[in-house]
């Protein structure tokens, strides 16, 4: 039972010089009384600096890294004999640019986690990795070549891309090392490693063999700007995209039988559709309706034309068209069955009216123009009704010859769109064209719009894996917990995953195609042979080796294929980089002897990216998730909450944070620990802000911490734990109370680390050093620490606590501030050979420190102390004497544990009160001075887990001290201001006699 520590009136640390102690006698016969005894006071002594300048900080951190063996730490801990293992699988950062604060947030969070577990005795398995393939790297590598890039061979492109990736990796790696990230940096994993690529092909075949991977002709997101298929995870949505929307007529060619009596008596009737993608109309194969929705035949008041549209969309459509629509008849959508329309731009083509469940009434006309080659739902309708799926758009996003001479070679998102609108106008089927602002998918690499385009691609049938994946996911713990439901929702919406890309820089899909039929050849013999070649030479073999070596005759014979090798050609597609990185568990975890990682820790965008691709491939290949815990953090933003942008000028470079910029005034060097403190104290489960204000605050917090550490080190310079430490049972009560608080702190901070709540670690640390240590304990013990004889047990008692406090505090922040922790250990006066804090384990609090009963005595005294200090705001407590009046009972007995005698200037109760004399009595004295003030209060005693619960009252009488100020200890405890008090005289006499 530990009640909250009451707010203490803050007492400043003693203003004393940090100097070598002396026990000499009077330095001068003319010295003032205070100066005469100054050198007999035991002042703090340490060369640990209270702060380091911006110029010193980076140099000091590099020195600490070298002297403390940062680069050897990971290998050292891996060689330890321990039965406990902890595995954090590193999600590979992309090797396409310089390190940024997003990298810092992610890598430092991982490092804090790893260092904590390593200090607790776990053997940490952490292999840094890089995602090395893919279009972003290819584009960056070719960016400066201009049109010359179009003439490069695949191998030339691959060579340049690899060079670019390698340079990016080295730059990122050097930054990660500088940030203090613990790892074996000579043994990382890279997705372009030969063994990694071979393992990836093995997973591909396992999934293919189980029926999870297939090839099909269907619409996918397609980027004309990069000429490749994209997965949903590679899209970003522009909320301000402007489309040219049209209202178009599809004249009814064959009336629906159930509406014949209504339509046949009318003038020409058209089905009315609305679309934001007019360029897709040439590929139209149908118009879809919702069977159970109400539709109407209406008459345009202006033109007399008749239209069919959803009843709920009549008013909005009339407003858009600037006319009135008069309802002639209404009917259910099912009445449109078996109707056929004329195509609005191709006179000899028809478009049937078909039922579909994807039709919505949110906007448009309630009737949907359906182009199966350019829409996911449209394709489903075509598959069900066996409609043609004709793609009239090429890889560059231009119309093909099949679209006709009017459209051929025109870009569908540019002049091709305009041409279709003009064709609608020419056929008199265009009612209105207008700009429409809406959310639209863009290629996240080029920031240009994409289209949906049917093509032959390789897919993972996630619908077949989904149930197993969702069940596996339910056994995984997410932090924060809400991330689990978000990932389950994303997984539920995903029906297939397009894994083929039409580029050069990647792992080839190891499939051969029949030149005659186009059918793929893939079996365990062909894949096995390619895997051996890849493991030996890397995936370049796909482009450098002749077909006869990639597909030898004996492999065809083993597979039972009677065709000749020359009847085939190898495919040119490469695997999606999400498949690349998503199979990293097979290379890193399984080859390391593990089945699942304890932790995957990445940004929230990976809920639809790496977390998901890793889950799908692992469940498909081996029926289990690759992780036990998933930690999801937010993104970094400027301190104004804006996305960082070079054009805006709010980008924060982590290397500039550490080393400073060109203008050291505007961009000072903060060092790596400030960067790490920023990460730890942030609420990383939301968006994380960074900027000068945030960094200055982090630096100031660390300097406050340094001040406390310096005080602790300075007061331990003459302390040797092996000979001077006092057993807790023999300590002052206040010292035992401090050990109790340290025990509680150690327990809470350990739990916070276990829960990945590093912000709580910071809050607990700041509360301990600011409230419990600096403002409370340090101010109470200063007289005992400075003025008692050096080896007095009372002094050694508090020094023992200071040593424990220093050890616990340093170990508790070491995972966050490794440089500062090691620097402190280098300044420990009682360490003959400085040890690395990380090689000596986690916090080691003693269970006997936990003493709830003792807490009641100290906190009861503190409530009296608070009343006393509140009555003399801004004044020196030592100028007063305090009398505490308590009726005989439990509270009085508790106070007697702190002061046995009736009046004392050296008791534990007096030390807590910080006055010159404290009296403990049962009745109010009769001889109070005229200046005395009486304060009333009460304290609720709660012992034995609530079995003893009593509220008792007390009085605190405050009077100015009647004694003189001691020239040595500065308490009002002497008969003459020229002579030390009895306690100080005894100490000084001992020093001078020596």
N, C-alpha and C positions, 0 to 999 in steps of 0.2 A: 504494500500500500504506500504509494508515494503521491502526496498531494502536490499540486503545482507550486513551484517555488515562487513566493511572493516577490513582487517587484522590489528590488533593492534600490535605495537612493544611491545613484551612481557616485562612486568615490574615485577621483583621478588617481592614476598610478603615481607613486612618490616621485617627485622631481629630483632625481639624484644623478650625479655624473656616473657614467659607466667607466670605472677605473679599476686598477689593481688595488686590492684591499691592503691595508696596513694595520698593524697593531702596535705602533710606536707610541711613545709618550707625547708630552706636549711639544709642539714644534717651535713655540716661541713664548717667552714669558709675557709678551705684550699682546698675545692673541686674545680674541674675545672668548667668553666661556664656550660658545658653540663651536668655534674653530679649534679650541683646545682638544675637544673630544671627537672631532669629525673623523679622524683617522682610526678611531676605535670602533666605528660603525661598519658593519659588514655589508658593503655595497655590492651590487651586481657587477659581474666582470665577464665580458665576452666580446669577441671581435666579430660576432655575427651582425651584419649591417641591418639597420632598421628598414632600409629600402635601398634599391639599386637604381642608378640612373638609367636613362634610356640607352645610353652608350654601353653601359656595363652589362645590362640584362642579357642580351643575346650571347655575349662572350662567356658570361658565367654559366649559362645553360649548356653551351657546347663543352665547356670544361667539365661540368658535372656529368654530362653524358659520357665523356671519355673516361673520367676517373671512376665512375660508378659502373661502367661496363654495360651501358644500355644495349649495345648491339649483341652482347653475349648472353643477355638475360634469358631470352627465349630458349636457346640451346641448353643452358644450365638447367632450367626447370624441366625440360623434356627428358633429361638424363636422370632425374630424381626417381627413387623407388617409392611409388605410391599406388594405392589401389583405387584412388579417385581420379576420374577423368572428366574433363569439361571440353566440349567441342563447340566452337563458334565458327560456322562456315561463312566465309567472306563472300558476299555478293560482289562480282567483279565490276569495278568502275570501268567506264568506257575509255579506251585509249585514243581519244580524239582531241585532246586539248590540255590546257594548263590546269593545275589543281585550283579548286575554288572552295568557297566556304561550305558548300554542300558536301564536298569531300571531307572537309575538316569536321563537320558535324557528325557525319557517319563514322569516320575512322576513329575519332576520339571517343565516341560512345562505345564502340567495340573495344577499344583499348582499356577504358575504365572497367568494363565488364571483365575482360581477360585478366587484368592485373589484380582485381579483387579476388577472383577465383584462384589465381596462382598463389596469392598470399595466404589463402585459406587451405593450401595444401593440395590443390587439384593440379593434375598435369594438364595444362592447357594445350589443346590442339587447334591451331589457327594458322591457316595457310593463305596469305594474301594472293589475290588473283586479279587478272585483267581480261576484259572482254575486248578481243582484238580484231574481229572481223566486222563486216557490214558496210552499209552504204555511207554513213557519216564519215568514216575514216577514208573511204574511197573518194568521196567528194572533196574532203580537205586535202588529200594527197594530190588531187588533180586540179585544185582550184586555180593555180597560177598558170596552167598550161593553155587555157582558152580552147580554141578550136583544135589545137594540136592533140588534145586528149581524145578526140573522136577517132583518131587514127592509130591509137595505141592498141597493141595486142593484149589479150587477157593476161599473159604472163608479165608484160610490161606494167600493166595496171597493178597486178598483185605485188610486184616488186616494190613499186613506189608506195603502195598502201602499207606494206609491211615495214618499210623504212620509217614511214610517218608514225605508225603505231609504236615502234620500238623507241623512237625519240620521246613520244608522249609518255610512255611507260617510265622511262628513266627520269623524266622531269617530275612526274607524280611521285615516284618511289622516293626520290631524294627529299621531297617535301614531307611525305609521310614519316620518314625516318627523323627529320628535324622536329616534327610535332611530338616525338617521343613514342611512336607506335611500336609496341613490342612484337617482334616477329623474326623469323629466320629469312632475312631479305635475299639470301642467296638461293633459296628454294621456294619460289612462288609458283603459281600455276598461270598459264596463259592459254587462251582458247586456240591459239595457232600452234601450240606444241603438237608434235607428231603423235605422241601417245594419247593426248587429249582428243585429237581429231579421230583417231582410230576407235577410241572408246565411244565417241559420239556416234560413229557409224554403226557400232554394235547395238547401241540403244535404238537407233533408227530401224534396224532390221528386226529387232525383237518386237517393236511396236507394229511393224508391217506384218510380221508373221502372225501376230495375234489379231490382225484385222483392224487395228486402230489407225493405220495410215493407209490412205488410198489416193488414187489420182482421178480427177474428174474435171469436167468442163462446167464451170459455174461462175456466177458473178462474184468478184472480189473487189475490195478497195484497191484502186490503181492510181499510182502517182505519175501523171504525164511528165512532170518535171524531172523525175528520176527513172522513168520507164521501168517500173517494177511493181509487183503486187505488194500490198502492205497488210499487216495484221492490225486489229483495232488498237492494240497497245502502241502502235506507231503513229497514231493520229492525235491531233489536237484540234479543238473546235474553235473557230472564229465566230464569236457571237455577233459580229457586225458585218458578216458577209452579205453582199448585195447580189441577188439573182434577178434575172429578167423573167418574171412570171407572166403566164398568159392564160386567158380563158379561151378555150378552143371548142369548136363544134365537131362532133362526130355524127354526120347525117345517118339517120336510121335507114338501113337498106332493106332489112326484113323485120317486120314488126313482130314483137314477142306475141305468140298466139293468144295469151291471156289478155293482151291489150289491143288486139286487132280491132275490136269494135270502137275503141276510143280513138286510136291513132289513125285508122284508115279514113275516118271521116274528116280528119283535119288536114290542113296544108302540111307541107314538109315539116318533119319533126327531127330534131337533133338531140343527141345526148350531149350534155354540157360537162366538160372537164376543166380542171385547173391544175397547172403544173409549174414548178419553179425551174424545171430543166427542159425547156422546149427542144433542145438538141436530141433528146431521146425519142421524140415522136416518130422519126423515120423507122425506128426499131419496134414500134408498137405492134402488139399481137392481139390485144384484147382490151376491153373496158370492164372493170370490176365494180360490183355493187355488194351491199350488205343485205342478205335475204330478209332479215326480220325488221329492217328499218323502213320507215314511211318515206315514200317518194311521191313526186307530183309531176303532172303534165301542166306546164304553165305557158301563158302567152305573153310575149313582150309587147307592152302597150305601144312602144315607139315604132317597132318594125312589123309587128303582127306575126313574127316567127314563133314557132312552138319549140320548147325545150323540155327535157326531162332532167330533174335533179332532186336531191334529197329535200324533203319538206322543211327540215330544220335549217337548211342553208339558203332558203329562198330570199329572206330579207337581206342578209349580208351580201348575197350575190347581186341583188337588185341595186344595192347602194354602190357596190364596186363598179357595176356596169352603167350606173347613172340613169336608171330607167325604173319602170314599175313592171312587176311580173304578176300577172293575174292567174290564179289557180283555176284550172279547168277540171282536173280530176286528181284524186290521190289514191294510192295503192301501196301494198307491201312490195319490198324489193324483189321478192320471189316471182312477182308477176313479170319481171323483165327476162325471165328464163327463156332461152332459145332465140333471143333477139340478136340481130346482126347489124353492125354499123359499117359504113364506108370509112376507109382510112382517110384522114384529112389531107394528106400530102401525096399519097401514092394511089392513083385512081383505080388501079386494077387489084387492090388488096382490100380484104375485109377484116373487120375486128369484131369478134363475137362478144356478147355481153355474158359475163361469167360471175358466179357468186364467189365471195372471198371474205375471210374473217378479219383481214388486216385493214379493211376500209374504215376510216374514222370520220367523225362528224366535227372534229375540232376546227378544221378550216377547209377551204375548197368547196366542192359542190356535192360531196358525198358519192361521187363516181370517180374512179381512179384509172387514169391512163396507165396501161401495163406494158412495159418493155422488158421482157424476161432477161435480156442480156445486161440490163443496167439497174437491177433492183433485186434485193434478197427475197422479199415477199413475192415480187413479180415472178421470180424464178420458181418459187414453190407452186404458184398457180400454174405455170407452164408445165412443170413436172407432173402435176395432177391431171391436167387436161391434155397432155401430150402436144403442147404447142411448140413451134420452132423456137430455138434460142439462137438468134442470129446477131452476132456482134459486128457492127459496121464501123467500129473505131479501132485504130491501131495502137501500138505501144506508146506512140508519141502523143496520143490524145487527138488524133486527126481522123476525119472520115476516110474510109477505104473506098476503093473503086465500086464496091457493092452498094454504096450509098447513092451512086449516080453522079453524073458529071457536074451537076449544080453544087454538090457538097464535097466532092473528092478533094482530099488534101487540106481541107479547112479544119482549123482547131475547134473542137466542140465547145470549149470554154471561151471562144473568141468569135472570129468571123463565121465559123460554122453554126453557132447558135443564132447569129443574126440572119444567116441564109435560111434557116428553118423557119424563123419568124416571118421572113418575107414570103416563103412558100405558103405558109398558112394564110397570109394576107392575100396572096395571088389566087388561092383556091376559095377565097371568101369564107374561110372557116375560122378566122381570127376575130374574136369579139373585142378583146382588149389586151394590151401589153403594158406592164408597169413594173417598176423596181420594187423588190421585196427584200427587206432586211431580216436575216434569220441566222441561226447557228448552222455552221457548215464545216465538214471535216477538211482539215489541211494536213499535208505531209509535215510532220513535226521537224523534219530535217531542213527542208527547203522553204518552209512556211508558205507553200503555194497550195491552191485547192486541188483536191483529188476528185476522181470520178469513180463510179462503179462500172466495172467492165468484165464481161465474161471471157474467160480464157482457161486453158488447161493448166491446172495447178495440182500440187500435192497438198493434202489436207490431213490433219489429225481429226478423227471423228470424236470430238469431245462429248457428244451426246451419249456415246457408248461408255465413256470413262466417268461421266459426271456423277453417277450415283456412288460409285466406289470412292471417288475423290471427295465428295461431300461427307461421306461417312468417315473417311480418314481425317478430314479437316476438323470434324467435331471432337476428335481426341487431342487436338493441338491447342495449347494455351496461347491466347493472344494478349498482348499488352500494347495499347489499351484493348479491353475486351470488345468494344464496339467494332473493332477492325474485323473481327471474325464474321459478323453478319454482313459487312460490306463485301468481303471476299466471297462469301457464299452466294450473295446476290449476283455478283459479276460472273461467277462460275455458272450460275443457273441460266444466265442470258446467253451464254456462249454455246452455240450449236456445233461449230467447227472452227478449226484453226488452220489458216493457210500458212504452210511452212516453206513454200518455195519462193525464191527470189530470182529475178532475172539480172544478176550482176556477176562480176568476176571475183570480187574479194570475199571469199567465204569457203565453207566446206561444201564440196560438190555433193549433190544428191546422187548416190552411186548406182545409177540406173542406166541401162542401155535400151535403145528403142529399135524396133524392127523398121528398116527403111521402107518396107513394102506396106505394112499395116499400121505402123506407128505405135504398136503395142509395146509396153515396157517389159524388159527382161530383168527380173530381180529374184534371186534365190540365195540360200545360205552359201553355195559354192562361189557365186560371183561376188557376193558381198565379202565373204571370207578372204578371197584373193585380193580384193581392193584394200581391205583393212590391213593386210600384211604389207602391201606396197606403201600405204600411208604411214604405217608405224615405222617403216624404214626410211622413207624419203619425204614424208609430209604430203599434203594434199596437192602440191604443185604437180604431182605425177599425173593428175587428171588432164593437165594441159600439156605436159612435156613428153609423156610416154606415148608411143604408138598404140593404136587400138589392140593390136595383136598381143601386147604385153598386159594391157588392162583386162582383156577378155581372151585369154589363151584358149586354144582348141580343146585342151584337156578339161578346162573348166566347163565348157559347153557340153562335153561328153559326160562329165560327172553329173551335170544337171539334167542329162537326158534330152538335150536340145540337138536336133539333127541339122540345124542350119549351119551355114558357114559364118565365120567371124565377120567377114566383110558384109554380111547381110544386116549388120547392126551399126549403130553409131551411138556414142556416149551422149548423155543429156548435158545440157549447159546450165541448168538451174543450180543455185546454191541454197543451202538451208538458211532459214530465218535465224537471225542472231539470238532470238529468244530461245530457239531450240539449242543453239550453241551453249548459251549460259545456263539454260534450264537443265542440261545434263551434267552440270559440274559435280553434282553429288556422286555420280558414277566414278569420276576420276579422283576427286579429293577424299570423299568419305569412304567409299568401298575399298579403294586402294590403301587407305590408311587403317583398314581393319574395322571401320565403323559402319553401322547400318543407317543411323540417323544422327543428325547434329542436334546438340542440346538447344542451340539457338541459331535462327536466321534473323538478322537485324538490318533493315533497310528503310528507305523512305516510303511514304504512303502510295506513291505511284506504282510501286512494285506489287501491290495487291492485284493488279491486273497484268503485271509483268513477270518478274523473276520468281516471286512467290508462287504464282500460278503455273508458269511453265515448268518450274521444278516439281511442283505437286503432280501435274498431269503426266509428265514423263516418268516420274518415280512410281506412281500408282499403276500406270500402264505396263511398265516393265517388271515391277516386283510387288505390286499390291500393297504399298505402304507409303506414307508421307515421308519426305526426307528430313523432316524437322519435328522436334517436340514442342518448341516454343517459338513464336514469331513476335518480334518486337518491331513496332511500326512508328517511325518518327515523321515529323512534318517537314516542310520546306523552309529554306532560309529566305528572309526578305530584308529589305532595308529597314532602318529603325523607324521609318514612317509607315511601314507596312506595305511598301511597294515592291513589285518584282524588280530584281536588279537588272540594269541595262547599261551597256557602255554608252549608248547615245544619251541617256538621262544623266550619266555620270555618278551613279550611286553604287557601282560595283565595289565590293569589299574584297581585296586580295589577301588571303591568309598569310602569304609570305611577306607582304608589306606590313601586316599586323605584327609579325614577329620581328622583322629586321628594320622596319621603318621605310618610309618612302624617300623620294629625292628631297622634299621639304620636310625636315625632321620636326619642325614646329607643328605643321599641319598633320603630318603623319609620323608620330613618334614610334620608336620600337617598343613594343609591349612584351615581347617574348612569347614562347609557346604556352607557358602556364596560364597566362591571361586568356589565350584562345581556349584552353582546356576548361578554365573556370567558367567562361561564357557558355560553353556547351553544357557543363554540368548543372549550372544554376537555372538554365532556361527550361521552360515547360516544353520539352521536345516533342510532346505528343500533339501539339498544335503547331502553328507557323512560328518560326523562331526569328526574332528580330536582331539585327546587328548593325552597329555604326559607332561613331566616335563616343557618343554619350554612354552607350552600353559598355564599350571597352574601357573607358575611363572609370566607370563605376566598378568594373571587375578588377582593374588595377588597384583602386583604392581599397577594395575589400581584401585583396591579398596583402597590401601594405599593413592594414590593421591586424591581419593574422600574423604577419612578420613581427609586429610590435609585441604581441603576446608571446610568440616563440622566443624572441630576444630576451624578454623578461624571465622566462622559464630557464633558458640557457644560462643567463647571467647569474641567477640565484642557485645554480647547481655547479658552479665552477670549483667549489671545494668539497663536493659531495662524491663519495665512492659507494655505490650501492652495496657492494659485497661486504663492506665493513660498517657503513653508516646507516643503512636502512633500518627502520624501526618496524617491528611486526604490527599489523593493523590492530591487534588486540591491546597493544600498549600505547597506541596513539592518543592524542587529544581527540575529544569527541568531535570537534569541528572538522578535524582531519578525516576521521572515519566517515563523517557525513559527506565529505567531498568524494571519498572513494565510492560511497553509495551512489552519488550522482554520476560518477564516471562509469560505474557498472551499468546504470540505466542508459546512459548515453551510448555505451558500446553496444548494448543489445539493440537499441533503436536504430543506430546507424547501420549495423549489420543487416537488419531486416530491410532497411531502405535500399541498400545495395542489392539484396536478393530480389527485391521487387522492381529493379531497374529505375527506381525513383531517385535519381541522383540530385535532383533539385531539393528533395527532402534532406539528403545528406548535407548539402550546403546549409540549409536552414538550421538543422540540428547543430552543426559545427559553429555557426555564427552565434546561436543562442548560448552554447557552452562557453565560448571564449569571451563573449561580450557581457553576458549576464552572470553566469555562474563563476567564471574565473576572474575576469578583469574587474567588474563592478562589485563583486561580492567577496570572493575568497582572497584575492590579492590584497584588497584594502584591509581585510581583517588581520591577516598574518604578518603584515609588514613590520610591526613592532617586534614580534617574536623572531622574525627572519633577520632583521638588521641589528637588533640591539641585545639579543641574548648572546651568551658565550658560544663560540663557533661550534663546539661539539656537544652543546647542551641537548639532551634528548628531546626537549620541547621543540627546538629548532630542527633537529634531524627528523622529527616527526613530520613537520610540514614540508621539509625538503623531500622526504620519501614520497609524499603526495605529489609534489611538483614533478618529480621524476616520472611517476606513473602517469600524470596528466600529460606531460610532454610526449611520452611514448604512445599513449592512446590517441592523442590528437594527431600526431604525425602519421601514425599508421592509418588512421581513419580518413585522412585526406590524400594519402599517398597515391591511390589509383587515379585521382583527379589531377593532383599537382606533383608529379614524380620528381621534377627538377628541384622544387622547394624541399620536398621530403628528404631527398638525398643530401641536399646542402645542409639541412639541419643535422643529419646524422654525422656529417663531416665535422661539425662544430661541437659534438658531444665531448666534454672534457674528460669524462670517465671511460671513454672508449680508446684503448691503446691503439688498436688498428681499426679505423672506421669501416663499418660493415654496410653493405647495401641494405636499406630498409626492406627491399623486396625479397631478399634472401633470408630474412629472419622471421617471416610469418606475419599473420594477422594479429589483431588486438588480442591480448591475453588477460582479460579481467578475471579477478578471483571471485568465486561465488560467495565467499565469506564476507565480501565487501557489502553485500546487500543486507541492510539492517533497518527494516521499516520502523521498529520501535525507537531507534536512535533518531530517526527523522523527526518524530514528534517533539523531542526535547529541543532540537536545534530550531525547528520551525516555530515552536512556541516562543523561544527567545527572539527569533527574527521578527515576530509580530510585535513584540515589545520594542525591539530595536527600531522597527519602522515607525512606530508611534513617536519615539524619542527623536529620530532624525527629522521627521516631518514637522516637529515643533520648533526646530532651529534651522530653518532653510538658509543655506549659504554660509553657515557658521561652522567653526571647527568643533567637532564633537569632543575633542580632548579638553576643551575649556570648561566642561561640565562634569558634575557628579550625578549619578543616577541611582535612585532608590526604587526597587521593584517590590511592590506589596502584594502578596498573595496569601489568602487564607490557607491554613493547613489542609492538605489534600493531595490529589494526584498531580496537579499542575506544579505545586510547590516541590513535590518530590522530583519531578522531572528537572526543575531548575537546580535542585541540589546536586544533580549529576554534573552540572556545569560549574557550580560554586558551593563548596562546603562551608567556608567561613562566612560570617555575616557581612563583612566588607572587604573588598580586595581590589587591587590595581593590576593584578597579574592573573586572575582566574580566567577560565575559559568563557564564562559569562561576560566578564568585563571585556575580553577580547572581542566578543561578538558585538557588544554595545559600542565599542570604539571610544568610550569616554575615559576619564582619568580614574575614577573610582566607581564601583558598583556595589550597592548594598542589597541584600536579599532578606526581607523581613516579612512577618505575618501581620503586622499592624502599622498603620500610618504613624510615623514619629510625631511626637508632640512639639519638638523643638525645630520646626521648619523655619527657614529664613524667609524674609519678606519677598525675596526674589524667586522663591520656589513656585513652580507651576505643576499642577497635578493632571495627569491624563488618564482617562478610563478606557479599558478595552476588555476583550474576551477572546478566548481561543477554544476551538472545538477539538478535543482530544479524541482520536480515533485509533484504537489499538486492537490487536488480535483479530484483524480482518473484520472489524465492526462489532465484535463482542463487547468491547469496552468503548463506549461513546459518551463523552461528557463535555459539556461546555462550561468552562470556568472563567471567572472574571479576574482582572488584575488592575493595579494602578501603577503608573510610571510617574515618579516625582523627579523633576529636573531642576537642578540648582547649579549656579556657577561654582566652579571649584574654588575652595578656600586655600589651596596650596599654590606654590610657585611652579613656574615652568622649568622642567629639568633641561639643562643645557645640552644633554646628550640625546635622550629619547623624545624630548619635546612634549611630554605629557606633564600635566600639572600634578606632580607627585612628590615634590621636594620642598623642604622647609626654606631653602634659599635658592634664588635663581643663579647663584654662583657655584652651587654644589650639586652634583648629580644626585638623583634619587637613590634610595638604598639598593634597588636592584642594579642600577647602572654602576654604582660605586663598587659593588661586589665584582661585576664583570671587568671593569676597568682595573681594579686592583689585581685581578688574576692575570690580565694582559701585561700590566707593568711589571709584575713580579717575574713574569717569564722573560 
